[in-house]
Amino acid sequence: MRAILHLTALAVLLAACASEPVQVEADEGEIQPIRAVTTSTVTHPDWSRDAVIYQINTRQYSDAGTFKAVEADLDRIQALGVDILWLMPIHPIGEARRKGELGSPYAVRDYRGVNPELGTEDDFRSLVEAVHARDMKIIIDWVANHSSWDNWMIEQHPEWYTRNADGEMQHPTGTDWLDVAELDFDNEALRDYMRESLAYWVEEFDIDGYRADVAGMVPTSFWNSVRPRLDRVKPVFMLAEWQQPDLHEHAFDASYAWRWKEIMQGIARGENTAADLAGYYADYQTQWPANAMRMAYTDNHDQNTWDGLTQEIYGDAYETAIVLSFTGEGIPLIYNGQECDNRNSLEFFERDPIEWRCDDPVNGLFKRLVQLKTDNSVLHNAGWGARMRMVETDNALNIFSFIRQDDDGNAVLVTANLSNTPQSFTYSGGVPAVEYKDYETGERVGIDASQQTLPPWGWTVRVRD
């Protein structure tokens, strides 16, 4: 491994989409410390200002599992208020060494082709056009680190692949991703092909960017060369599946907030505290560029398939975690079906359609939170919104409180009980003692130094505008 995420176990780092979770061991000498980067040349597209990402697992999205089925549901998706649709890989899937009946969508057979199981090129083009017609954007997954074993490059460009000690092509080192072969980015011709393939989908299909699978397993210098190539075509949005500040220096708008997820899940288990979450945000504000968007999420395809159902992982802390993912610094994600209380750990290599329950209260919660983020400029994404400032209380281990405010007096004050018992507290500093409006009830609320109590996992969001 050439990199490791800050304070994140390798087994978690490499729980990538191409395979089941793995346990990875690396020599201590191979682990390089993450370099703090506080400046960035990346210019975010203006349409990402208050964006919320919605991830689509096309294979499992519907009984049909096609682009057309997603397009038919765009009005419902639009009603959520989300802005960026992220489609898991759309490319043909390899058959050689395939896992399961249908294989992993992260075992790419042709980087410039469309998986016929999902539809045709015209179907995909129609979906992109329909997304744009609704004033939304669309990005697709890109798997640069490895290809399927029957990708045309295996035969025509074997020099584009890494080799083991015996000189044989190999799957990615330290993983059990046996269905894919590792690409060698020391080869300039490979870099040229991959960069132009990324540009192909922007130029020919008008997509709006990419989510880069295991981005840190590909040299950062490659991604740095990709961004200006794509931006010459149109402003794009780039999301890295990795947790590394220097990826934001010249290439990526957003990256995974794995550490946020780990701490929130630890809090739900009683293993972490509100102070740990405050530490995460302190690191975010000092070790990362000010315009770096960190994707905070409570569910995604990897977690749903390999870790378990979100409702079970978070238990009674689930709603609180969702609220913090939308109101804290970062860009939030909704995984398809999550907004409709999907209760199925979806198969990865077989057909297993989502069970939609869109009358569930969580659907309304997501809609309200998206609207809250849209309406309040202080909650907008990095580069536009206000930075978080921690609000002191006399119960710092259990009560997590922060305010985001601007120079015009607009503010959002969030307070959450991150424990499974009622907690009393008083604000002891850092919050203006003015009148706010309760986000849920609309009631006008004054903030003072009197003692307050929140129920287990209780939270309040108060707005001043």
C-alpha positions in Angstrom: 0.0 0.0 0.0 1.2 3.5 -0.9 -1.0 5.3 1.5 -3.2 4.9 4.6 -6.2 6.9 5.7 -5.7 9.1 8.8 -6.6 7.0 11.9 -8.4 4.4 9.8 -7.7 0.6 9.7 -6.5 -0.8 6.4 -9.2 -3.4 6.5 -11.8 -0.6 6.5 -9.9 1.5 3.9 -9.9 -1.3 1.5 -13.5 -2.4 1.9 -13.9 -1.3 -1.7 -16.7 -2.2 -4.0 -14.9 -4.8 -6.1 -15.0 -7.5 -3.5 -15.9 -8.7 -0.1 -14.2 -7.0 2.9 -10.7 -8.1 3.4 -8.1 -8.1 6.2 -4.9 -6.5 5.0 -1.5 -6.6 6.6 1.3 -4.3 5.6 4.9 -3.9 6.7 5.2 -0.9 9.0 7.7 0.6 6.5 5.1 0.7 3.8 2.7 2.9 5.7 3.2 6.6 4.9 1.8 9.4 7.1 -0.8 11.5 5.6 0.4 15.0 4.6 -1.7 17.8 5.9 -2.7 20.1 3.0 -4.4 23.4 3.8 -4.6 25.0 0.3 -6.2 23.8 -2.9 -6.4 24.9 -6.5 -9.7 23.1 -7.1 -12.6 25.2 -8.2 -15.9 23.6 -7.3 -18.7 23.8 -9.9 -21.2 26.4 -8.7 -24.0 23.9 -8.8 -22.3 21.9 -6.0 -22.8 24.8 -3.6 -25.6 23.2 -1.5 -25.5 19.8 -3.1 -26.6 16.5 -1.6 -25.5 13.3 -3.2 -27.9 10.4 -4.0 -26.2 7.1 -4.8 -27.9 4.7 -7.2 -27.2 1.0 -7.4 -28.7 0.5 -10.8 -28.7 -3.3 -10.7 -30.8 -3.3 -7.5 -32.7 -0.1 -7.9 -35.8 -1.8 -9.5 -37.1 -5.2 -10.6 -35.8 -4.3 -14.1 -32.4 -3.1 -12.9 -32.0 -0.7 -15.8 -31.3 2.9 -16.7 -34.9 3.2 -18.0 -36.3 2.2 -14.6 -34.1 4.9 -12.9 -35.3 7.5 -15.4 -38.9 6.6 -14.7 -38.3 7.4 -11.0 -36.6 10.7 -11.5 -39.5 12.8 -10.4 -39.6 11.0 -7.0 -35.8 11.5 -6.7 -36.1 15.1 -7.6 -38.8 15.6 -4.9 -36.2 14.6 -2.3 -34.3 17.7 -3.2 -31.0 16.0 -4.0 -28.6 17.5 -6.5 -26.0 15.0 -7.6 -26.9 11.4 -8.7 -24.0 9.0 -8.4 -24.4 5.8 -10.4 -22.3 2.8 -9.6 -20.2 1.5 -12.5 -22.1 1.4 -15.8 -19.5 -0.5 -17.8 -19.6 -4.2 -19.0 -18.6 -6.6 -16.3 -15.9 -9.2 -16.8 -16.7 -12.9 -17.0 -13.3 -14.4 -16.4 -12.9 -15.2 -12.7 -16.3 -13.6 -12.0 -17.7 -13.6 -8.5 -21.3 -14.8 -8.3 -23.7 -15.1 -11.1 -23.5 -11.5 -12.4 -20.1 -10.4 -11.1 -18.9 -7.2 -9.5 -19.7 -4.0 -11.3 -16.2 -3.0 -10.2 -14.6 -5.6 -12.5 -14.6 -3.5 -15.7 -14.3 -5.2 -19.0 -14.5 -2.1 -21.2 -14.0 1.5 -19.9 -15.8 2.9 -23.0 -18.7 0.5 -23.1 -22.1 0.2 -21.4 -23.2 -2.9 -19.5 -26.0 -4.4 -21.6 -27.8 -5.6 -18.5 -28.4 -1.9 -17.6 -29.4 -0.8 -21.1 -27.9 0.7 -24.2 -25.8 3.8 -24.8 -28.9 5.5 -26.0 -30.7 4.6 -22.7 -27.8 6.0 -20.7 -27.7 9.2 -22.8 -31.5 9.5 -22.3 -31.0 9.2 -18.5 -28.3 11.9 -18.5 -30.5 14.2 -20.5 -33.5 13.6 -18.2 -31.4 14.3 -15.1 -30.2 17.6 -16.5 -33.8 18.5 -17.5 -34.7 18.3 -13.8 -31.8 20.6 -12.9 -29.8 17.8 -11.3 -26.3 16.5 -12.1 -25.0 12.9 -12.7 -21.6 11.4 -11.9 -20.5 7.8 -12.5 -18.2 5.4 -10.7 -14.7 5.0 -12.2 -12.5 2.1 -11.3 -8.9 3.1 -12.2 -6.9 0.7 -10.0 -7.9 -2.6 -11.7 -9.8 -4.1 -14.5 -11.4 -7.5 -15.1 -9.2 -10.4 -16.3 -10.9 -10.3 -19.7 -10.6 -6.6 -20.4 -9.2 -6.1 -23.9 -6.1 -4.5 -22.4 -5.0 -7.8 -20.9 -4.2 -9.1 -24.4 -3.3 -5.9 -26.2 -1.4 -4.1 -23.5 -0.1 -6.6 -20.9 2.6 -4.0 -20.0 -0.1 -1.9 -18.4 -0.5 -4.4 -15.5 1.6 -5.0 -12.4 3.5 -8.2 -11.9 4.3 -10.4 -8.9 7.7 -11.8 -8.1 7.2 -14.5 -10.6 6.4 -12.0 -13.4 2.7 -12.9 -13.5 -0.2 -10.4 -13.6 -1.8 -10.1 -10.2 -4.8 -9.0 -8.4 -4.4 -5.9 -6.2 -1.8 -6.5 -3.6 -3.0 -7.3 -0.1 -6.6 -7.9 -1.1 -8.8 -10.8 -2.0 -10.1 -9.1 -5.1 -9.4 -12.2 -7.2 -11.8 -11.2 -9.9 -9.7 -8.2 -11.0 -6.1 -7.5 -12.3 -4.1 -4.5 -10.9 -3.1 -1.8 -13.4 0.3 -0.2 -13.4 0.2 3.6 -13.3 3.9 3.9 -13.7 3.1 3.3 -17.4 2.5 6.6 -19.2 0.5 5.1 -22.0 -1.9 3.6 -19.5 -2.3 7.0 -17.9 -3.0 8.6 -21.3 -5.6 6.0 -22.1 -7.3 6.2 -18.8 -7.3 10.0 -18.8 -8.9 10.1 -22.3 -11.4 7.5 -21.3 -12.5 9.7 -18.4 -12.8 12.6 -20.8 -14.8 10.5 -23.3 -17.8 10.2 -21.0 -17.9 13.9 -20.3 -17.5 14.9 -23.9 -19.7 12.2 -25.5 -22.4 11.8 -22.8 -22.3 15.1 -21.0 -21.9 13.5 -17.5 -20.8 15.9 -14.7 -18.0 14.0 -13.0 -16.9 10.9 -11.2 -16.7 9.0 -8.0 -13.2 7.5 -8.0 -13.1 4.0 -6.6 -10.2 3.4 -4.1 -8.7 6.7 -5.3 -5.7 6.4 -3.0 -4.6 3.2 -4.6 -3.9 5.2 -7.7 -1.1 7.8 -7.8 -2.3 11.3 -6.8 -0.3 12.7 -9.7 -2.6 10.8 -12.1 -5.7 12.4 -10.6 -4.0 15.8 -10.6 -3.6 15.4 -14.4 -7.2 14.4 -14.9 -8.9 17.4 -13.3 -7.7 20.0 -15.7 -8.4 17.7 -18.7 -12.0 17.4 -17.6 -12.4 21.0 -16.6 -11.5 22.0 -20.1 -14.6 20.3 -21.3 -17.0 21.5 -18.5 -16.9 22.1 -14.8 -17.0 18.7 -13.1 -17.4 17.3 -9.6 -14.9 14.7 -8.4 -15.5 12.4 -5.4 -12.6 10.3 -4.0 -13.3 7.0 -2.2 -10.4 7.7 0.1 -9.6 9.9 3.1 -6.4 11.9 2.3 -6.0 15.7 2.4 -3.6 15.9 -0.6 -6.2 14.5 -3.0 -8.0 17.8 -2.6 -4.9 19.8 -3.5 -5.4 19.7 -7.2 -7.9 17.0 -8.1 -11.0 16.3 -5.9 -13.9 18.3 -4.7 -14.9 15.7 -2.1 -13.6 12.6 -0.3 -15.0 10.1 2.1 -15.3 11.0 5.7 -14.6 7.4 6.9 -13.4 8.7 10.3 -16.7 10.5 10.8 -18.6 7.3 10.1 -16.4 5.3 12.4 -16.8 7.7 15.3 -20.6 7.9 14.9 -20.9 4.2 14.8 -18.6 4.0 17.9 -20.9 6.5 19.6 -23.9 4.3 18.8 -22.1 1.4 20.4 -21.1 3.4 23.5 -17.4 3.2 22.5 -16.9 6.9 21.5 -18.1 10.2 23.0 -19.1 13.6 21.8 -15.6 14.7 22.5 -14.3 12.3 19.9 -16.6 13.8 17.3 -15.5 17.3 18.2 -11.9 16.0 17.6 -12.8 14.9 14.1 -14.0 18.3 13.2 -11.0 20.0 14.7 -8.8 17.8 12.5 -11.0 18.6 9.5 -10.5 22.3 10.1 -6.7 22.2 10.6 -5.4 19.4 8.4 -7.6 19.8 5.3 -8.1 22.6 2.7 -10.9 25.0 3.7 -12.8 24.1 0.5 -12.4 20.3 1.0 -15.8 18.6 1.1 -15.8 15.5 3.3 -18.7 13.1 2.5 -20.5 12.2 5.7 -22.9 9.3 5.3 -24.9 6.8 7.4 -25.3 4.3 4.6 -23.8 3.3 1.2 -23.4 0.2 -1.0 -20.4 -1.2 0.9 -21.9 -0.7 4.3 -25.3 -2.1 3.3 -23.9 -5.3 1.8 -20.9 -6.1 4.0 -21.5 -4.4 7.4 -25.3 -4.8 7.9 -28.4 -2.7 7.9 -28.1 0.9 9.0 -31.0 0.6 11.3 -29.2 -2.2 13.2 -25.7 -0.5 13.1 -27.0 2.8 14.6 -30.1 1.6 16.5 -31.8 4.4 18.3 -28.9 6.8 17.3 -29.8 6.5 13.6 -31.9 9.7 13.3 -29.3 11.7 15.3 -26.5 10.5 13.0 -28.5 11.5 9.9 -29.2 15.0 11.3 -25.5 15.5 12.1 -24.5 14.3 8.6 -26.6 17.1 7.1 -25.9 19.9 9.5 -22.2 19.5 10.2 -19.4 20.5 7.8 -19.3 18.1 4.9 -21.4 17.0 2.0 -24.1 14.5 2.8 -25.0 11.2 1.0 -28.3 9.3 0.7 -28.0 5.7 -0.5 -30.9 4.6 -2.7 -33.6 3.0 -0.6 -32.3 4.5 2.6 -34.9 7.3 2.4 -37.6 4.6 2.2 -36.4 2.4 5.1 -34.9 -0.4 3.0 -34.5 -3.4 5.3 -32.5 -5.6 2.9 -28.7 -6.1 2.8 -28.5 -6.1 -0.9 -26.5 -8.9 -2.6 -23.5 -7.6 -4.5 -23.0 -10.2 -7.2 -26.6 -11.2 -7.8 -29.9 -9.5 -8.5 -31.6 -8.4 -5.3 -34.0 -5.4 -5.8 -34.6 -2.8 -3.1 -37.8 -3.1 -1.1 -39.2 0.4 -1.2 -41.2 1.8 1.8 -41.5 5.4 1.0 -44.3 6.1 3.5 -41.8 5.6 6.3 -41.1 8.7 8.5 -37.4 8.7 7.5 -38.4 9.8 4.1 -39.9 13.0 5.5 -36.8 13.5 7.6 -34.5 13.4 4.6 -36.7 15.8 2.7 -36.7 18.3 5.5 -33.0 18.1 6.1 -32.3 18.6 2.4 -34.5 21.6 2.4 -32.9 22.9 5.6 -29.5 22.7 3.9 -30.7 24.4 0.8 -32.5 27.2 2.6 -29.7 28.1 5.0 -26.5 29.4 3.3 -24.5 28.7 6.5 -25.0 25.0 5.9 -23.8 25.1 2.3 -20.8 23.0 1.3 -17.1 23.9 1.9 -16.1 27.0 0.1 -19.6 28.6 0.6 -21.0 27.7 3.9 -19.9 28.8 7.4 -17.4 26.8 9.4 -18.5 25.0 12.5 -17.7 26.5 15.9 -18.1 24.3 18.9 -20.5 25.5 21.6 -19.3 24.7 25.1 -21.5 22.9 27.6 -20.9 21.5 31.1 -21.5 18.0 29.7 -18.9 17.7 26.9 -18.7 13.8 26.9 -22.4 13.4 26.0 -23.6 16.7 24.5 -22.4 17.7 21.1 -23.2 21.3 20.2 -22.0 23.6 17.5 -23.1 26.7 15.6 -22.6 27.8 12.0 -23.1 31.5 11.5 -22.2 34.2 9.0 -21.4 37.9 9.3 -25.0 38.8 8.4 -26.4 37.2 11.5 -27.7 34.0 9.9 -27.0 31.0 12.1 -27.9 27.3 12.7 -27.4 26.0 16.2 -27.3 22.2 16.6 -27.3 20.3 19.9 -27.4 16.6 20.3 -27.4 14.1 23.1 -25.0 11.4 22.0 -25.9 8.9 24.6 -28.6 6.4 25.4 -29.7 8.1 28.6 -31.3 11.5 29.3 -28.7 14.2 29.7 -28.9 17.6 31.4 -26.6 20.4 30.4 -26.1 24.2 30.3 -24.5 26.2 27.5 -21.4 27.7 29.0 -19.9 29.6 26.1 -19.8 30.2 22.3 -23.5 30.7 21.5 -25.2 34.1 21.0 -28.0 34.6 23.5 -30.6 35.6 21.0 -33.9 34.2 19.8 -33.9 31.3 17.4 -36.6 29.3 15.6 -36.8 25.6 16.3 -36.4 23.8 13.0 -38.9 21.0 13.9 -41.7 22.9 15.6 -41.3 26.5 14.4 -41.4 27.7 18.0 -39.4 30.8 18.9 -36.7 29.8 21.5 -34.4 32.0 23.5 -31.0 30.7 24.5 -29.7 31.3 28.0 -27.6 29.7 30.7 -30.4 27.7 32.3 -30.2 24.0 32.6 -31.7 22.0 29.7 -32.3 18.3 29.2 -32.4 16.2 26.1 -33.8 12.6 25.9 -31.7 9.7 24.8 -30.3 10.5 21.3 -32.4 13.7 21.4 -31.4 16.7 19.2 -32.4 20.2 18.4 -31.8 22.3 15.4 -32.4 26.0 15.8 -32.2 28.6 13.0 -31.6 32.4 13.1 -32.1 34.3 9.9 
